[in-house]
Amino acid sequence: MSSSAPVSVAVVDDHPAILAGVQMWYAASPRPITVVASGSSVREAWTPPGSTADVVLLDLQLGEGGPAFSSLRRLVDAGRQVVVYSMRDDEKTALTCLDLGAATFLTKSEGQDHLVAATLAAADERPYMPPALAGALGTNVRADRPRLSAGEENVLIEWFQSESKELVAQRLGISVRTVNSYLDRVRIKYANVGRPARTKASLVARAIQDGLVDVDDL
């Protein structure tokens, strides 16, 4: 999607005040963001007009007897860009959402600027790391951090900061095939230590956990 193109959103939340506030914040965005569907059920994201929304804003607590991880998984498996919007801010919940394929994990305490930025990043398929998520993940080097080569770290960091793998290749003077090879090896190494990261968002989270990147660098 063009970085200036309008963005459509389906908002799934069972609190009327949240729905009203989200719509007001989106309406104030310099880049047009339109809520095309909203309601308390994930059905809003599966039926027109929500079924074609660029982004799904998903509350985790929807009366499903626990976090709506199954709904998140189904949306991601269908190719949807999902921003999880939650009252929860613990590391386990955040990482579970990212590992399932959420574009990012945002807490409801973070305000208008982060909601708008996270939504636009999801629409453009860019990573976004809001402060509460970065704080939940921490920056201490973990004992189960995989051993990455200098080349793998360089490609990983450049990819986080770039809009495409083609741009990474240009900046580093390597081929796109080589970029993909490095990223594949990084994913394999994380999987081998029991910390899979199948999406760009989850790789960003792992890298922050392991002290490979700073939030200010993203």
N, C-alpha and C positions, 0 to 999 in steps of 0.2 A: 504494500500500500504506500502511496505517496505520503511523504511526511507532512503534507499540508491538506490532504484529503479529509473530508468529513468522516466522522466515526459514529457508527451506530452501536447501541448497547442494549442488551437485555439484562434487567436487574432482577435478581431473585433474592428476596428478603421478606420475612414475615412481620417486619415492624413498619407500620405506616409512616412513622416519623423519619425513619431511615430512608425510605423510598422518596419522601418529599425532599429531604435534605440533599440526597444524591442528585436528584433532578435539578435542584437549584444550583448546586455546585457545577454540574456539567454545563448548565446554561450559561455560566459566566466564563467558560473556557474560551480563550482567544481562537483556538482551533475548534471548529464546530463539533460538538458531541451531542448526539440525540438519543434519548431513551425511547426506543421503539416498542418496548414491552416491559412490563414490570408486574410483580405479584409475589405471592408467598409460596408458589410451587415451581419446581424446576420445569414443569410443563411449559412455562412461559418461554423457555429457551429452545423448546422443541417444536412449537407451533408458530405459524406465521402471526405477526412479522418477526417475532423473536428468533425464529429458526435461521434467519439469514443475518442476524446481527454480527458485527465484526468482533465484538467482545461480549462475554458473559461475566457479569459481576455476581458472584455467588456467595451467599451467606452459608456458613457451615452448619448452623443449627436451624434445621427446618422441620422439627418435629418427627425426625426419622428414627428416634430412639438413640441418637448419637450423632457425631459429625457426619456430614453428607459426603463421605469419601466415595461411596458407590456412584453417586450422581456425578461427582467430579470426574471419576474414571470414565464414565460413559461419554461425557462431553468431550474430554480430551481424545478418547479413542475415535470420536467422530470428527476430529480435526478442529475443534473449537478452541479459541483463545480465551482462557478463563482466568480472571483475577479473583482470588479468594479474598473475601471481605469478612473479617471475623472479630469477635470480642476476645478470642483466645490469642495469646502471644507466646506460648511455650515452644521450645525448639522442636520437640517431637511432632507436634501438630504441623508446624511450618514445614519441616522437612518431608513429612508424609505427603503434604499437598504438592510440594515441588517435585518429589519423586514420582507422584502420579501424573505429573505433566502440567500443573498449573503454571501460568505465565509468571505470576508472582503471588506473594502472600502479604496482605495488607490488613493492619488492625484498624478497628473503627475509631480508635483514639488519635489517628494520625492526621486527620484534617483534610481540607479541600485540596491543597497543593499536591499532596502525595496521591490522593485518589485520582486527580486529573492526570498527573504524570504517569502513574501506573497504568491507567487505562490507555493512554496514548502509546506508551511503550508496548503494551500487549498488541494493540492494533497494528503496530509497525514490526512486530515480532522482535523487539529489542528487550534485553534483560533490564529489570528495574529492581533495585534493592532498597526499600524504604528503611528508615532508621530502626524501627522496632524489630524488623526481621533481622537486620544486621546485628542488633544487640542480642537477640535470642540465640543467634548462631555462635556469637563470640568470635574471637580472633586468636585464640590460643592454639598452638600447634598440637594436634592430636597424636596419640601414640599409633593410631592406625592410619596415619597419613601415608599415601602411596609415594614411592620414590620416583619423582618425575625428572626427566633429563632437562638440561637447560633449554634445548630446542622445544620440548613439549611445553614447558612453562611459558616461553616466549610466545608461542602460537596461541596458547590458552589465553593469556592476558590480552594479546592483540585482538583476539576474537571477541572478548568481552567488550572491548572498546570500539569495535567496528560494526558496521551495518551488514557486512557480508563477508563470506570467506574469500571472495574475489579481491576485496580490499585488503584483507590480511595478506594474501599472496603478494599483492603489489607492494605493500609496505615492507615485507620481509624479503622480497626478491626470490620467492620460491613459487612453485606451481600450486594451483588449487588442489591437485591430487595429493601433494605433499601435506598441505594443510589438513585435509581430510584424514590422512594417514596418522598424523600427530594426534588429532582429536580422538580418533578411534582408539589409539593406544592409551590415551589418558582415560577414556571411559572403561576400557578393559582393566586397567590398573585399579581404578576405583571399585569396579565390580569384584575384583579378586580379593579386596580387603573387606568385602561385605558392605560397601557403601555405594551402591549403584547410583548413577547420575545420567539418566537417558535424555534429559532435556538441557537446553542451554541454561535455563533458570536454576536447575538443580546443580549444574556444574559451577555456576557462580556461587551458590550457597556453599558447596564443598570447598571451593577455593578460599572463601572468606573464613570458613572454619579453620582452615589449615594455614592461614596467614600468608597465602600466596598473593592475594590482592587486598587492597584497602578499599573500603566503600567509596572514599573520595576519588579513587582512580577510575570508577565506573562512569 
